[in-house]
Amino acid sequence: NIVLEGHADERGTRAYNIALGQNRAEVVKRTMLLYGVRPSQIRLISYGEEKPAVLGHSADAWAKNRRVEIRYKR
């Protein structure tokens, strides 16, 4: 089983960032489905800006916080 965690940078409203994280996770899900992963194996979570990978207010920090993390569960 796979959990796709969508993230966003700190810019934008909370609702916008949650939606953006969800959209990012859905794009990765669609790609995985093309490679044969079953839909029942994938779960999506959007954290928006709640769990930054990098603290900071620079373009570099924002770029690193716009991501999808793939977690494998047993």
C-alpha positions, 0 to 999 in steps of 0.5 A: 500500500502507498500513501501519497502526501501532497505538500505546498509552500507557505504562500497562499491561503490554507484552503488553497494550499490544501487543494494544491497538495491534493492536486499534486498527490492526484497527479502522482496517483495517475502516473502510478496507475499508468504503471499498473499500481491498483487504485485500491493500493493508493491513499492520498493525504494533503497537508498543504503547508502544514509540514514543511520540509525546509523552514524559510521564506526564500525561493529555494525553501518554497521549491523544496516544500512543493512536493509529494512524498511517497510512503510505503505501508505494509 
